[in-house]
Amino acid sequence: MTIKPLIILPDPLLRQVSTPIERVDAELLTLVDDMLETMYDAPGIGLAAVQIGTPRRLLVVDVAREGEDKSPQVFINPVILTSSEERSVYEEGCLSIPEYYAEVERPATVTIQHIGRDGKEHIVEADGLLATCLQHEIDHLNGVLFIDHISRLKREMVIKKFTKAAGKPKAV
Ligand SMILES: [Zn+2]
């Protein structure tokens, strides 16, 4: 397993739509292991493959609390089947936007269809922190960031700050 460098805002790769995964093979499982290693090292509770420079539809999450056993979950080609009307608000952060946090409102419960690391199709119903985390990560697969869910003014401030820090001209 290898800890990979994280892709940081405003890297244009974060805006790319990830491509579906064709098969679960040894190469893919190595990528999964690298993602888990990178997520735990950061530390974070979720990571999409594009965040380590591989725009494929794959994400890993672990929402176990501190002191609890690790509980890694792998979602390949995840699709949100249903979203609840009920909403919940969590303060979100992102490994690609370090040290910035903001409250985001999302559906409280979602049903997600995906392929597991066993190569089989699964459907899970997620609520609480897991629901928010999965929606955040699935957004990454579509080139969407959590700052897209906050006010335009706040978003522009964050992008400006990170663009300045990266020493690059602002992308248009
Ligand atoms: Zn993120």
Residues whose N, C-alpha, C, O or C-beta is under 5 A from the ligand:
A	BS01	ZN	G93 C94 L95
